[in-house]
């Protein structure tokens, strides 16, 4: 957009061209838009996308899809609650590849949107029992990205792990964990696991491509050994289901 503005400044506009047209507010479509970028190297078939998400989303009044090219799609809804539910339930994937979604007003060209950030539930494992509080889990995740909200799988009394909702920049390698130092000076490793993690590159840890499309792999002409991969499937968290409470407080008599 900045480049286009500079081009206008260098042009000599006629009176007809200079007198701009103001779009009236009442001419907006009565729709709620979601722009989505599909991070897949496959050709995107709109019909297949429609079939997949019709089953997954089960929206109230259905939706329309408009393919914008470059693996960018516009989803158009007439029900705001459907949009809220879909965005709240991110991340989504298609054919095991990540989809980055965002609300879209339609005021700027869709090709100028940045599809870089997406929320993930991150499980924080192996916090020392003496420090298993939400504040510690959030602090450990703070350098990963903006913390959206958190839902304690364990409470102040302890348990197995915490879940923290973090908005992650997908152009950066996933954070595998964090080295911590106990008050005694002993070093410990705290592990991060990601719920609903799609395909990722085990060479560089990014979510924008898989192993075969990584520059490290391509530049090596296929000579890299698998034991050189810095990232492993251990980053994947199993599906989380809350079955009862993990910590129960038993009052005294």
C-alpha positions as CSV (number, residue, x, y, z in Angstrom):
1,X,0.0,0.0,0.0
2,X,2.9,2.4,0.8
3,X,4.4,1.7,-2.6
4,X,1.0,2.4,-4.3
5,X,0.7,5.7,-2.4
6,X,4.1,6.8,-3.6
7,X,3.1,6.0,-7.1
8,X,0.1,8.2,-6.8
9,X,2.2,11.1,-5.6
10,X,4.4,10.8,-8.7
11,X,1.5,10.8,-11.1
12,X,-0.3,13.8,-12.5
13,X,-3.9,13.1,-11.9
14,X,-6.7,14.7,-13.9
15,X,-9.6,16.4,-12.1
16,X,-11.9,13.3,-12.7
17,X,-9.2,11.0,-11.2
18,X,-8.4,13.3,-8.3
19,X,-12.0,13.6,-7.1
20,X,-12.1,10.4,-5.2
21,X,-15.2,8.3,-4.5
22,X,-16.3,7.8,-0.9
23,X,-17.8,4.3,-0.4
24,X,-21.1,4.7,1.5
25,X,-21.4,2.7,4.7
26,X,-24.8,1.3,3.9
27,X,-23.4,-0.3,0.7
28,X,-21.3,-2.8,2.7
29,X,-22.2,-6.4,2.4
30,X,-24.0,-7.8,5.4
31,X,-21.4,-10.5,5.9
32,X,-18.7,-11.4,8.4
33,X,-15.4,-12.3,6.7
34,X,-12.6,-14.6,7.7
35,X,-9.4,-14.6,5.6
36,X,-7.4,-17.8,5.6
37,X,-4.0,-18.8,4.3
38,X,-3.4,-22.5,3.6
39,X,0.2,-23.5,4.2
40,X,0.4,-26.3,1.7
41,X,2.3,-26.9,-1.5
42,X,-0.7,-28.7,-3.0
43,X,-3.1,-27.1,-5.4
44,X,-6.0,-25.9,-3.3
45,X,-9.4,-27.3,-4.5
46,X,-12.2,-25.0,-3.2
47,X,-14.8,-27.8,-3.4
48,X,-12.6,-30.1,-1.2
49,X,-12.2,-27.2,1.3
50,X,-16.0,-26.7,1.4
51,X,-16.7,-30.4,2.0
52,X,-14.1,-30.6,4.8
53,X,-15.2,-27.6,6.8
54,X,-18.9,-28.1,6.3
55,X,-18.5,-31.3,8.4
56,X,-16.0,-29.8,10.9
57,X,-17.7,-26.4,11.6
58,X,-21.4,-27.3,11.3
59,X,-22.3,-23.7,11.0
60,X,-25.8,-22.3,11.6
61,X,-26.5,-20.9,8.2
62,X,-23.7,-22.3,6.1
63,X,-21.0,-20.1,4.5
64,X,-19.5,-19.1,1.1
65,X,-16.0,-19.6,0.0
66,X,-14.1,-17.3,-2.4
67,X,-10.6,-18.5,-3.6
68,X,-8.3,-15.5,-3.8
69,X,-5.3,-17.3,-5.2
70,X,-1.9,-17.9,-3.6
71,X,-3.6,-20.4,-1.3
72,X,-5.7,-17.6,0.3
73,X,-9.4,-18.1,0.8
74,X,-12.2,-15.9,2.0
75,X,-14.9,-17.5,4.2
76,X,-18.1,-15.5,4.2
77,X,-20.7,-15.9,7.0
78,X,-24.0,-14.2,7.9
79,X,-23.7,-15.4,11.5
80,X,-21.2,-13.7,13.8
81,X,-21.4,-16.4,16.5
82,X,-20.1,-18.9,13.9
83,X,-17.1,-16.7,13.2
84,X,-16.4,-16.3,16.9
85,X,-16.6,-20.1,17.5
86,X,-14.3,-20.9,14.5
87,X,-11.6,-18.4,15.4
88,X,-11.8,-19.4,19.1
89,X,-11.2,-23.0,18.2
90,X,-7.9,-22.4,16.3
91,X,-5.6,-23.8,15.1
92,X,-7.2,-25.5,12.1
93,X,-5.4,-27.6,9.5
94,X,-6.2,-28.9,6.1
95,X,-4.6,-32.1,4.8
96,X,-2.4,-31.9,8.0
97,X,-1.1,-28.5,7.0
98,X,-1.6,-25.3,9.0
99,X,-4.3,-22.7,8.2
100,X,-3.8,-19.2,9.6
101,X,-7.0,-17.3,9.9
102,X,-8.0,-13.7,10.8
103,X,-11.0,-11.5,10.8
104,X,-11.2,-9.4,7.6
105,X,-13.0,-6.1,7.1
106,X,-12.5,-6.1,3.3
107,X,-11.2,-2.5,3.4
108,X,-7.6,-3.6,2.2
109,X,-6.6,-6.0,-0.5
110,X,-6.5,-9.5,0.8
111,X,-3.0,-10.1,-0.7
112,X,-1.6,-7.4,1.6
113,X,-2.7,-9.3,4.8
114,X,0.0,-10.9,6.9
115,X,-0.6,-14.5,7.9
116,X,2.0,-14.9,10.6
117,X,0.4,-15.5,14.0
118,X,-1.9,-18.0,15.4
119,X,-3.0,-19.2,18.9
120,X,-1.9,-22.6,20.2
121,X,-2.6,-24.4,23.4
122,X,0.9,-25.1,24.8
123,X,1.3,-27.7,27.5
124,X,4.1,-27.0,30.0
125,X,5.5,-30.2,31.4
126,X,8.1,-31.0,34.1
127,X,7.8,-27.9,36.2
128,X,9.3,-28.8,39.6
129,X,6.5,-29.7,42.0
130,X,7.5,-26.9,44.4
131,X,6.9,-24.3,41.6
132,X,3.8,-25.7,40.0
133,X,1.7,-22.5,39.9
134,X,0.0,-20.8,37.0
135,X,2.3,-17.7,37.3
136,X,5.4,-19.8,36.6
137,X,3.8,-21.5,33.6
138,X,2.8,-18.2,32.1
139,X,6.3,-16.7,32.7
140,X,7.9,-19.7,31.0
141,X,5.7,-19.2,27.9
142,X,6.0,-15.4,27.9
143,X,9.0,-15.3,25.5
144,X,7.2,-17.5,23.0
145,X,4.6,-14.9,22.1
146,X,1.6,-13.0,23.5
147,X,-0.4,-15.0,26.1
148,X,-4.0,-14.9,25.2
149,X,-5.5,-16.7,28.2
150,X,-4.7,-19.8,30.2
151,X,-6.6,-22.7,31.5
152,X,-5.0,-24.5,34.4
153,X,-4.9,-28.3,34.0
154,X,-3.4,-28.3,37.5
155,X,-4.2,-25.8,40.2
156,X,-2.2,-24.2,42.9
157,X,-1.9,-27.6,44.7
158,X,0.1,-29.2,41.8
159,X,-0.5,-31.8,39.1
160,X,1.1,-33.0,35.9
161,X,1.1,-30.0,33.5
162,X,-0.3,-26.6,32.7
163,X,-2.0,-25.4,29.5
164,X,-1.2,-21.9,28.3
165,X,-2.9,-20.2,25.3
166,X,0.0,-18.5,23.3
167,X,-0.2,-16.5,20.1
168,X,2.8,-17.9,18.1
169,X,4.7,-16.4,15.2
170,X,4.8,-19.3,12.7
171,X,7.7,-17.9,10.8
172,X,9.9,-18.6,13.8
173,X,11.0,-22.1,15.0
174,X,8.8,-23.6,17.7
175,X,10.2,-23.4,21.2
176,X,10.9,-26.9,22.4
177,X,11.2,-26.0,26.1
178,X,13.2,-23.9,28.5
179,X,16.2,-24.4,30.7
180,X,15.5,-23.3,34.2
181,X,17.7,-23.0,37.3
182,X,16.4,-24.1,40.7
183,X,17.2,-22.1,43.8
184,X,19.8,-24.7,44.6
185,X,21.6,-23.9,41.4
186,X,20.6,-27.2,39.7
187,X,19.6,-27.0,36.0
188,X,16.3,-28.5,34.8
189,X,14.6,-28.8,31.4
190,X,10.9,-27.8,31.1
191,X,9.2,-29.3,28.0
192,X,6.6,-27.7,25.8
193,X,4.1,-29.7,23.9
194,X,1.6,-28.3,21.3
195,X,-2.0,-29.3,21.0
196,X,-3.4,-29.9,17.5
197,X,0.0,-29.4,16.0
198,X,-0.1,-29.8,12.1
199,X,2.7,-30.8,9.9
200,X,6.0,-29.0,10.7
201,X,9.5,-29.0,9.5
202,X,11.7,-31.3,11.7
203,X,14.8,-29.6,10.3
204,X,14.1,-26.0,11.3
205,X,11.0,-26.2,13.4
206,X,8.8,-23.8,11.4
207,X,5.1,-24.4,10.6
208,X,5.1,-22.8,7.1
209,X,6.5,-25.8,5.3
210,X,7.4,-29.5,5.9
211,X,10.7,-31.3,5.7
212,X,10.9,-31.7,1.9
213,X,10.3,-28.0,1.3
214,X,12.9,-26.7,3.8
215,X,15.8,-24.7,2.5
216,X,18.2,-26.7,4.7
217,X,17.0,-30.0,3.0
218,X,17.0,-28.5,-0.5
219,X,20.4,-26.9,-0.2
220,X,21.8,-30.3,1.1
221,X,20.5,-32.0,-2.1
222,X,19.0,-34.7,0.1
223,X,22.2,-35.6,1.9
224,X,21.2,-34.5,5.4
225,X,20.8,-37.5,7.8
226,X,17.6,-37.8,9.8
227,X,19.6,-37.8,13.1
228,X,20.6,-34.2,12.3
229,X,17.0,-33.1,12.7
230,X,16.7,-30.7,15.7
231,X,12.9,-31.1,16.1
232,X,10.9,-34.3,16.8
233,X,7.3,-35.6,17.1
234,X,7.7,-35.2,20.9
235,X,6.5,-31.6,20.4
236,X,3.0,-33.0,19.7
237,X,0.7,-33.2,22.6
238,X,-2.0,-35.9,22.7
239,X,-5.6,-34.7,22.3
240,X,-6.6,-33.0,25.5
241,X,-9.8,-34.1,27.2
242,X,-10.8,-33.0,30.7
243,X,-12.1,-36.1,32.5
244,X,-12.7,-35.1,36.0
245,X,-10.4,-33.0,38.1
246,X,-6.7,-33.8,38.3
247,X,-6.4,-32.2,41.7
248,X,-9.0,-32.6,44.5
249,X,-9.0,-30.8,47.8
250,X,-10.2,-32.8,50.7
251,X,-11.3,-30.7,53.6
252,X,-10.7,-31.7,57.2
253,X,-13.3,-32.6,59.8
